[in-house]
């Protein structure tokens, strides 16, 4: 366990204490927090503290913009507020406003403070399922979530009456373009190779006659650890409306599922969603190629 201090984490100490005091309705000090660092793209902590003899927990993130980012943090916070109401996301508690130019710290150094409710891991009964079964069940639930509100066709929006959209091919091109702008010969060479692979894939997708382009709610980063109790999911930074089989493909790639587990996931997913398993398998195979290109570009940009 490590305690937060103003020296170690300047922007997390006093603002975080104030937020938690307001939430629980009683005074707290920094020494009341027991904080454990977690893994992630950003700096993340699980913070525990006592309230009336009971242990309360929140998740705290220090967010920094990066070249692989598809949406603003404000947009993600607004989306997660809506998904929390729907019962499929952790409650977002606080996102600090963008840092003004009048502050001494540079935004990319100080970052933004994000606080959300802690959601425990899955129950023992749910953990009996295989990884593929759990991922299929959670994916199907997300893809069947109601999205019958007007959608925003731009890349980003923080308006809470709209669902944002993400075109994975356009996003892939944006990531490759970002690699091209770097003054690094290796990155430029990799960008050329990825661009060629993407062009071949686009041609193959155009030849495929039965692509399901129905827009559904996609997580786009559904690591097994992101599925918590009662199928509540966390880490919605890349979530948006998009093609279901790209989300399934990203799920397979991110979790590094072997072929047998991939087959099981697709069969389970087809059963949950009444999809044709052969069509699902063929389309997912195409999108796996796209997911691998995106992951390679994204890894170089971080």
C-alpha positions as a LaTeX table, in Angstrom:
\begin{tabular}{lrrr}
\hline
Residue & $x$ (\AA) & $y$ (\AA) & $z$ (\AA) \\
\hline
Unk1 & 0.00 & 0.00 & 0.00 \\
Unk2 & 1.18 & 3.54 & $-0.80$ \\
Unk3 & $-0.29$ & 6.78 & 0.49 \\
Unk4 & $-0.84$ & 9.75 & $-1.79$ \\
Unk5 & 1.15 & 12.84 & $-0.92$ \\
Unk6 & 1.27 & 16.30 & $-2.46$ \\
Unk7 & 4.92 & 15.76 & $-3.30$ \\
Unk8 & 4.33 & 12.44 & $-5.06$ \\
Unk9 & 1.11 & 13.36 & $-6.83$ \\
Unk10 & 0.55 & 17.15 & $-6.87$ \\
Unk11 & $-2.76$ & 17.29 & $-8.68$ \\
Unk12 & $-4.35$ & 14.32 & $-6.92$ \\
Unk13 & $-4.05$ & 15.21 & $-3.23$ \\
Unk14 & $-6.18$ & 18.20 & $-2.23$ \\
Unk15 & $-8.73$ & 17.98 & $-5.09$ \\
Unk16 & $-9.26$ & 14.29 & $-4.42$ \\
Unk17 & $-9.77$ & 14.82 & $-0.69$ \\
Unk18 & $-12.33$ & 17.55 & $-1.36$ \\
Unk19 & $-14.26$ & 15.33 & $-3.79$ \\
Unk20 & $-14.34$ & 12.41 & $-1.37$ \\
Unk21 & $-15.37$ & 14.61 & 1.57 \\
Unk22 & $-18.28$ & 15.92 & $-0.46$ \\
Unk23 & $-19.26$ & 12.42 & $-1.53$ \\
Unk24 & $-19.30$ & 10.82 & 1.92 \\
Unk25 & $-20.35$ & 13.88 & 3.89 \\
Unk26 & $-17.56$ & 13.77 & 6.45 \\
Unk27 & $-14.03$ & 15.20 & 6.75 \\
Unk28 & $-11.07$ & 13.22 & 5.44 \\
Unk29 & $-7.34$ & 13.88 & 5.23 \\
Unk30 & $-4.75$ & 12.44 & 2.86 \\
Unk31 & $-3.49$ & 10.02 & 5.51 \\
Unk32 & $-6.96$ & 8.40 & 5.61 \\
Unk33 & $-6.46$ & 7.04 & 2.09 \\
Unk34 & $-4.92$ & 3.64 & 1.37 \\
Unk35 & $-4.01$ & 3.71 & $-2.29$ \\
Unk36 & $-2.84$ & 0.82 & $-4.44$ \\
Unk37 & $-1.39$ & 1.46 & $-7.89$ \\
Unk38 & $-3.06$ & $-0.46$ & $-10.72$ \\
Unk39 & $-1.89$ & $-1.12$ & $-14.27$ \\
Unk40 & $-3.26$ & 0.82 & $-17.22$ \\
Unk41 & $-2.53$ & 3.29 & $-20.01$ \\
Unk42 & $-2.84$ & 6.09 & $-17.45$ \\
Unk43 & $-1.77$ & 6.26 & $-13.82$ \\
Unk44 & $-4.52$ & 4.49 & $-11.87$ \\
Unk45 & $-5.08$ & 3.86 & $-8.16$ \\
Unk46 & $-7.64$ & 2.00 & $-6.10$ \\
Unk47 & $-8.23$ & 4.23 & $-3.06$ \\
Unk48 & $-9.81$ & 2.83 & 0.12 \\
Unk49 & $-10.92$ & 4.73 & 3.22 \\
Unk50 & $-13.15$ & 4.17 & 6.24 \\
Unk51 & $-16.61$ & 5.73 & 6.65 \\
Unk52 & $-18.61$ & 4.89 & 9.78 \\
Unk53 & $-16.69$ & 1.63 & 10.22 \\
Unk54 & $-17.19$ & 0.54 & 6.61 \\
Unk55 & $-14.56$ & 0.48 & 3.88 \\
Unk56 & $-15.34$ & 2.66 & 0.87 \\
Unk57 & $-13.39$ & 2.44 & $-2.40$ \\
Unk58 & $-13.00$ & 4.59 & $-5.50$ \\
Unk59 & $-10.86$ & 4.40 & $-8.61$ \\
Unk60 & $-8.67$ & 7.43 & $-9.29$ \\
Unk61 & $-6.95$ & 8.14 & $-12.61$ \\
Unk62 & $-4.46$ & 10.78 & $-13.65$ \\
Unk63 & $-5.25$ & 11.29 & $-17.32$ \\
Unk64 & $-2.89$ & 12.52 & $-20.02$ \\
Unk65 & $-3.77$ & 13.10 & $-23.64$ \\
Unk66 & $-1.92$ & 10.88 & $-26.11$ \\
Unk67 & $-1.65$ & 10.41 & $-29.86$ \\
Unk68 & $-3.66$ & 7.17 & $-29.82$ \\
Unk69 & $-6.64$ & 8.91 & $-28.24$ \\
Unk70 & $-9.92$ & 8.80 & $-30.21$ \\
Unk71 & $-12.13$ & 10.96 & $-27.95$ \\
Unk72 & $-11.82$ & 13.71 & $-25.38$ \\
Unk73 & $-12.01$ & 12.76 & $-21.72$ \\
Unk74 & $-15.08$ & 14.99 & $-21.35$ \\
Unk75 & $-16.82$ & 12.97 & $-24.05$ \\
Unk76 & $-15.95$ & 9.72 & $-22.30$ \\
Unk77 & $-17.19$ & 11.05 & $-18.96$ \\
Unk78 & $-20.52$ & 12.06 & $-20.53$ \\
Unk79 & $-20.86$ & 8.66 & $-22.21$ \\
Unk80 & $-20.06$ & 6.82 & $-19.00$ \\
Unk81 & $-22.70$ & 8.86 & $-17.13$ \\
Unk82 & $-25.30$ & 7.56 & $-19.56$ \\
Unk83 & $-24.01$ & 3.98 & $-19.42$ \\
Unk84 & $-24.03$ & 4.06 & $-15.60$ \\
Unk85 & $-27.74$ & 4.92 & $-15.68$ \\
Unk86 & $-28.20$ & 1.94 & $-18.01$ \\
Unk87 & $-26.47$ & $-0.31$ & $-15.45$ \\
Unk88 & $-23.48$ & $-1.30$ & $-17.59$ \\
Unk89 & $-20.74$ & 1.09 & $-16.40$ \\
Unk90 & $-19.17$ & 2.24 & $-13.15$ \\
Unk91 & $-20.48$ & 5.52 & $-11.79$ \\
Unk92 & $-18.29$ & 8.43 & $-12.94$ \\
Unk93 & $-17.90$ & 10.79 & $-9.98$ \\
Unk94 & $-15.61$ & 13.60 & $-11.08$ \\
Unk95 & $-13.53$ & 14.85 & $-14.00$ \\
Unk96 & $-11.44$ & 17.95 & $-13.45$ \\
Unk97 & $-11.86$ & 20.75 & $-16.00$ \\
Unk98 & $-9.11$ & 21.33 & $-18.57$ \\
Unk99 & $-6.11$ & 23.06 & $-17.06$ \\
Unk100 & $-5.99$ & 26.76 & $-17.87$ \\
Unk101 & $-2.96$ & 28.40 & $-19.38$ \\
Unk102 & $-2.59$ & 30.47 & $-16.21$ \\
Unk103 & $-1.38$ & 27.49 & $-14.19$ \\
Unk104 & 2.34 & 26.89 & $-13.86$ \\
Unk105 & 2.18 & 23.20 & $-14.76$ \\
Unk106 & 1.92 & 22.17 & $-18.39$ \\
Unk107 & $-1.26$ & 20.16 & $-19.15$ \\
Unk108 & 0.66 & 17.15 & $-20.42$ \\
Unk109 & 2.69 & 17.09 & $-17.19$ \\
Unk110 & $-0.10$ & 17.64 & $-14.68$ \\
Unk111 & $-2.91$ & 15.76 & $-16.39$ \\
Unk112 & $-6.57$ & 15.61 & $-15.39$ \\
Unk113 & $-8.15$ & 14.00 & $-12.33$ \\
Unk114 & $-10.80$ & 11.32 & $-12.95$ \\
Unk115 & $-12.67$ & 9.64 & $-10.09$ \\
Unk116 & $-15.19$ & 6.82 & $-10.47$ \\
Unk117 & $-16.91$ & 4.34 & $-8.21$ \\
Unk118 & $-15.14$ & 1.07 & $-7.49$ \\
Unk119 & $-16.84$ & $-2.05$ & $-8.87$ \\
Unk120 & $-15.76$ & $-5.41$ & $-7.36$ \\
Unk121 & $-14.61$ & $-8.34$ & $-9.45$ \\
Unk122 & $-17.02$ & $-10.94$ & $-10.74$ \\
Unk123 & $-18.66$ & $-13.34$ & $-8.33$ \\
Unk124 & $-17.22$ & $-16.82$ & $-7.83$ \\
Unk125 & $-20.12$ & $-18.31$ & $-9.79$ \\
Unk126 & $-19.37$ & $-16.09$ & $-12.80$ \\
Unk127 & $-15.67$ & $-16.93$ & $-12.59$ \\
Unk128 & $-16.50$ & $-20.59$ & $-13.24$ \\
Unk129 & $-17.11$ & $-19.68$ & $-16.86$ \\
Unk130 & $-14.22$ & $-19.78$ & $-19.31$ \\
Unk131 & $-12.63$ & $-16.56$ & $-20.54$ \\
Unk132 & $-14.36$ & $-16.98$ & $-23.89$ \\
Unk133 & $-17.78$ & $-17.45$ & $-22.28$ \\
Unk134 & $-17.36$ & $-14.39$ & $-20.07$ \\
Unk135 & $-16.18$ & $-12.21$ & $-22.95$ \\
Unk136 & $-18.98$ & $-13.44$ & $-25.24$ \\
Unk137 & $-21.62$ & $-12.80$ & $-22.59$ \\
Unk138 & $-20.38$ & $-9.29$ & $-21.82$ \\
Unk139 & $-19.94$ & $-8.37$ & $-25.48$ \\
Unk140 & $-23.43$ & $-9.56$ & $-26.34$ \\
Unk141 & $-24.93$ & $-7.54$ & $-23.50$ \\
Unk142 & $-23.22$ & $-4.37$ & $-24.67$ \\
Unk143 & $-24.17$ & $-4.92$ & $-28.31$ \\
Unk144 & $-27.80$ & $-5.39$ & $-27.33$ \\
Unk145 & $-27.93$ & $-2.21$ & $-25.23$ \\
Unk146 & $-30.52$ & 0.32 & $-26.45$ \\
Unk147 & $-29.05$ & 3.06 & $-28.63$ \\
Unk148 & $-32.25$ & 4.41 & $-30.16$ \\
Unk149 & $-31.33$ & 8.05 & $-29.60$ \\
Unk150 & $-29.99$ & 10.39 & $-32.30$ \\
Unk151 & $-26.34$ & 9.67 & $-33.01$ \\
Unk152 & $-23.51$ & 12.06 & $-33.59$ \\
Unk153 & $-21.60$ & 11.25 & $-36.78$ \\
Unk154 & $-18.56$ & 13.33 & $-35.89$ \\
Unk155 & $-15.56$ & 11.76 & $-34.20$ \\
Unk156 & $-16.16$ & 13.39 & $-30.85$ \\
Unk157 & $-18.96$ & 14.92 & $-28.81$ \\
Unk158 & $-19.51$ & 15.67 & $-25.15$ \\
Unk159 & $-23.24$ & 16.40 & $-25.58$ \\
Unk160 & $-25.09$ & 14.00 & $-23.33$ \\
Unk161 & $-28.03$ & 13.62 & $-25.74$ \\
Unk162 & $-25.89$ & 11.90 & $-28.36$ \\
Unk163 & $-23.99$ & 8.66 & $-28.70$ \\
Unk164 & $-20.61$ & 9.12 & $-30.31$ \\
Unk165 & $-19.49$ & 6.96 & $-33.22$ \\
Unk166 & $-16.15$ & 5.46 & $-34.19$ \\
Unk167 & $-15.28$ & 4.26 & $-37.68$ \\
Unk168 & $-12.44$ & 1.80 & $-37.04$ \\
Unk169 & $-10.97$ & 2.16 & $-40.53$ \\
Unk170 & $-10.86$ & 5.96 & $-40.26$ \\
Unk171 & $-9.34$ & 5.63 & $-36.81$ \\
Unk172 & $-6.73$ & 3.24 & $-38.16$ \\
Unk173 & $-5.82$ & 5.72 & $-40.91$ \\
Unk174 & $-5.52$ & 8.49 & $-38.30$ \\
Unk175 & $-3.13$ & 6.41 & $-36.19$ \\
Unk176 & $-1.00$ & 5.55 & $-39.23$ \\
Unk177 & $-0.96$ & 9.22 & $-40.23$ \\
Unk178 & 0.25 & 10.14 & $-36.75$ \\
Unk179 & 3.13 & 7.68 & $-37.17$ \\
Unk180 & 4.04 & 9.26 & $-40.51$ \\
Unk181 & 4.41 & 12.69 & $-38.89$ \\
Unk182 & 7.03 & 11.48 & $-36.45$ \\
Unk183 & 10.67 & 12.19 & $-37.21$ \\
Unk184 & 11.65 & 8.58 & $-36.74$ \\
Unk185 & 12.73 & 6.39 & $-39.65$ \\
Unk186 & 11.56 & 3.18 & $-37.97$ \\
Unk187 & 8.09 & 4.62 & $-37.26$ \\
Unk188 & 7.80 & 5.91 & $-40.84$ \\
Unk189 & 8.78 & 2.53 & $-42.23$ \\
Unk190 & 6.28 & 0.77 & $-39.98$ \\
Unk191 & 3.59 & 3.26 & $-40.99$ \\
Unk192 & 4.18 & 2.44 & $-44.67$ \\
Unk193 & 3.90 & $-1.29$ & $-43.98$ \\
Unk194 & 0.71 & $-0.82$ & $-41.94$ \\
Unk195 & $-0.78$ & 1.41 & $-44.61$ \\
Unk196 & $-0.16$ & $-1.24$ & $-47.25$ \\
Unk197 & $-1.73$ & $-3.92$ & $-45.06$ \\
Unk198 & $-4.75$ & $-1.68$ & $-44.48$ \\
Unk199 & $-5.21$ & $-1.08$ & $-48.22$ \\
Unk200 & $-5.22$ & $-4.83$ & $-48.87$ \\
Unk201 & $-7.71$ & $-5.38$ & $-46.07$ \\
Unk202 & $-10.05$ & $-2.66$ & $-47.35$ \\
Unk203 & $-10.09$ & $-4.33$ & $-50.77$ \\
Unk204 & $-10.84$ & $-7.70$ & $-49.18$ \\
Unk205 & $-13.67$ & $-6.17$ & $-47.15$ \\
Unk206 & $-15.17$ & $-4.61$ & $-50.27$ \\
Unk207 & $-15.20$ & $-8.05$ & $-51.89$ \\
Unk208 & $-17.06$ & $-9.51$ & $-48.91$ \\
Unk209 & $-20.77$ & $-9.35$ & $-49.73$ \\
Unk210 & $-22.38$ & $-9.62$ & $-46.31$ \\
Unk211 & $-20.66$ & $-7.18$ & $-43.95$ \\
Unk212 & $-22.95$ & $-6.36$ & $-41.03$ \\
Unk213 & $-22.64$ & $-2.58$ & $-40.71$ \\
Unk214 & $-25.30$ & $-2.21$ & $-38.01$ \\
Unk215 & $-24.08$ & 0.23 & $-35.37$ \\
Unk216 & $-24.10$ & $-1.14$ & $-31.82$ \\
Unk217 & $-22.53$ & $-0.03$ & $-28.55$ \\
Unk218 & $-18.91$ & $-1.22$ & $-28.67$ \\
Unk219 & $-16.37$ & $-1.13$ & $-25.85$ \\
Unk220 & $-13.40$ & $-1.51$ & $-28.24$ \\
Unk221 & $-11.01$ & $-2.39$ & $-25.39$ \\
Unk222 & $-12.76$ & $-5.25$ & $-23.60$ \\
Unk223 & $-9.98$ & $-6.88$ & $-21.65$ \\
Unk224 & $-11.23$ & $-9.60$ & $-19.32$ \\
Unk225 & $-10.20$ & $-7.43$ & $-16.34$ \\
Unk226 & $-12.59$ & $-4.73$ & $-17.56$ \\
Unk227 & $-15.59$ & $-6.98$ & $-16.86$ \\
Unk228 & $-16.62$ & $-6.61$ & $-13.26$ \\
Unk229 & $-19.49$ & $-7.89$ & $-11.09$ \\
Unk230 & $-22.93$ & $-8.08$ & $-12.71$ \\
Unk231 & $-21.34$ & $-7.49$ & $-16.13$ \\
Unk232 & $-20.59$ & $-3.88$ & $-15.28$ \\
Unk233 & $-17.65$ & $-2.81$ & $-17.45$ \\
Unk234 & $-14.91$ & $-0.26$ & $-16.84$ \\
Unk235 & $-12.41$ & 1.72 & $-18.96$ \\
Unk236 & $-14.69$ & 3.21 & $-21.64$ \\
Unk237 & $-12.07$ & 5.48 & $-23.23$ \\
Unk238 & $-12.49$ & 3.98 & $-26.72$ \\
Unk239 & $-16.19$ & 3.07 & $-26.52$ \\
Unk240 & $-18.61$ & 4.27 & $-29.19$ \\
Unk241 & $-21.21$ & 3.07 & $-31.63$ \\
Unk242 & $-19.53$ & 0.92 & $-34.25$ \\
Unk243 & $-19.55$ & $-2.43$ & $-36.08$ \\
Unk244 & $-20.11$ & $-5.34$ & $-33.70$ \\
Unk245 & $-17.57$ & $-7.69$ & $-35.25$ \\
Unk246 & $-14.76$ & $-5.15$ & $-34.94$ \\
Unk247 & $-15.48$ & $-5.08$ & $-31.20$ \\
Unk248 & $-15.46$ & $-8.89$ & $-31.10$ \\
Unk249 & $-12.18$ & $-8.90$ & $-33.04$ \\
Unk250 & $-10.57$ & $-6.38$ & $-30.68$ \\
Unk251 & $-11.73$ & $-8.51$ & $-27.77$ \\
Unk252 & $-9.99$ & $-11.55$ & $-29.29$ \\
Unk253 & $-6.77$ & $-9.66$ & $-30.05$ \\
Unk254 & $-6.55$ & $-7.80$ & $-26.72$ \\
Unk255 & $-7.11$ & $-10.98$ & $-24.71$ \\
Unk256 & $-4.78$ & $-13.00$ & $-26.96$ \\
Unk257 & $-7.30$ & $-15.82$ & $-27.32$ \\
Unk258 & $-5.98$ & $-18.99$ & $-28.99$ \\
Unk259 & $-7.96$ & $-20.48$ & $-31.92$ \\
Unk260 & $-10.00$ & $-22.87$ & $-29.76$ \\
Unk261 & $-11.07$ & $-20.03$ & $-27.45$ \\
Unk262 & $-11.88$ & $-17.84$ & $-30.45$ \\
Unk263 & $-14.20$ & $-20.53$ & $-31.78$ \\
Unk264 & $-15.89$ & $-20.88$ & $-28.41$ \\
Unk265 & $-16.32$ & $-17.12$ & $-28.06$ \\
Unk266 & $-17.95$ & $-16.82$ & $-31.50$ \\
Unk267 & $-20.30$ & $-19.75$ & $-30.84$ \\
Unk268 & $-21.33$ & $-18.32$ & $-27.48$ \\
Unk269 & $-21.73$ & $-14.84$ & $-28.94$ \\
Unk270 & $-23.90$ & $-16.14$ & $-31.79$ \\
Unk271 & $-26.14$ & $-17.92$ & $-29.28$ \\
Unk272 & $-26.53$ & $-14.78$ & $-27.15$ \\
Unk273 & $-27.32$ & $-12.54$ & $-30.14$ \\
Unk274 & $-29.08$ & $-14.94$ & $-32.54$ \\
Unk275 & $-26.39$ & $-14.28$ & $-35.14$ \\
Unk276 & $-25.26$ & $-16.80$ & $-37.73$ \\
Unk277 & $-22.03$ & $-18.23$ & $-36.38$ \\
Unk278 & $-20.47$ & $-18.76$ & $-39.83$ \\
Unk279 & $-21.12$ & $-15.15$ & $-40.86$ \\
Unk280 & $-19.85$ & $-13.95$ & $-37.48$ \\
Unk281 & $-16.66$ & $-16.00$ & $-37.90$ \\
Unk282 & $-15.97$ & $-14.72$ & $-41.41$ \\
Unk283 & $-16.50$ & $-11.07$ & $-40.55$ \\
Unk284 & $-14.54$ & $-11.30$ & $-37.31$ \\
Unk285 & $-11.61$ & $-12.81$ & $-39.22$ \\
Unk286 & $-11.48$ & $-9.69$ & $-41.42$ \\
Unk287 & $-11.72$ & $-7.36$ & $-38.46$ \\
Unk288 & $-9.00$ & $-9.24$ & $-36.57$ \\
Unk289 & $-6.61$ & $-8.11$ & $-39.30$ \\
Unk290 & $-7.74$ & $-4.52$ & $-38.71$ \\
Unk291 & $-7.44$ & $-4.90$ & $-34.94$ \\
Unk292 & $-3.85$ & $-6.13$ & $-35.28$ \\
Unk293 & $-2.92$ & $-3.13$ & $-37.46$ \\
Unk294 & $-4.53$ & $-0.70$ & $-35.01$ \\
Unk295 & $-2.87$ & $-2.32$ & $-31.99$ \\
Unk296 & 0.56 & $-2.15$ & $-33.61$ \\
Unk297 & 0.15 & 1.53 & $-34.50$ \\
Unk298 & $-1.36$ & 2.35 & $-31.12$ \\
Unk299 & 1.51 & 0.68 & $-29.24$ \\
Unk300 & 4.06 & 2.78 & $-31.10$ \\
Unk301 & 2.22 & 6.01 & $-30.38$ \\
Unk302 & 2.08 & 5.55 & $-26.60$ \\
\hline
\end{tabular}
